[in-house]
Amino acid sequence: MIPVKDVVGALIERDGLVLLAQRACADLNGKWEFPGGKVEPGETHAQALQREIAEELGVEINVGNLIAAHAFSVQTRSYCLHVYRSSIVEGAPEADEHHALAWVNLNQLLTYDLAPADIPIAEEALRSDRRNRGGS
């Protein structure tokens, strides 16, 4: 059995918009994602997400509720992506480890070329938003 590595992402919300980051590494270069990274041994998801966002974007975040989790594989490795609603507590995000950052309307998420693992998370975020607004 292949061990599953937990990874975390942040759906960072501000003024009705969501932050996406464009990958700058060889794996999925140019794809858009919810920023985040791997959970290190001994870390909770919230601790890992706060560390990763501080490293990648230079901001401090508050980690909220889990939006969704999605299992996926890359080559011979298995992962489970857990994405949490988050908000910036301090700082302004900078694209130090990404090509670009974009603040987008939630209903525009699927118009971006998202990394495959982020697509089901974006779909669930949209469904959740519609439920919360009383839509179908």
Phi, psi and omega in degrees: 000131180279128179293146180262127179265126177282134172232152183234150177223157181243126169265091185275123183250141176204126176052040178078007180243161181239141181271126171246150178238137180265121185300140179241004179265165185303320180286113179064034179308131178090346177285151178266148183209166167279125185296152180161206181175197186283146173275124179275156179306135178087354180265145168280167177301317181297316179297316180297317182294317177298318179296311182298317181292322176298317180292315186280321189243347179074027179232157174261134181238158169258128181264124181258218185286150174293129175275309181191163173234145183217124177274140179205167179232146174232114186055245183257010181254141178249139182227161168228116180270123177247119181247131184243141170297136183216162176219151180281130178264321183208138175102172177237127184298138176233145185273053181297322183249012181229160174294318185201163172238150178217132171267119186233153174292140182308319182286359176258359184308314186282359174275349178271153178280080185285151171299143185308321181291337182274342183299309180297331178292315178299318179298317179293321178299320178293316178299316180297318179297318179296318178298317182293332179267359178084015179271183181273000000 
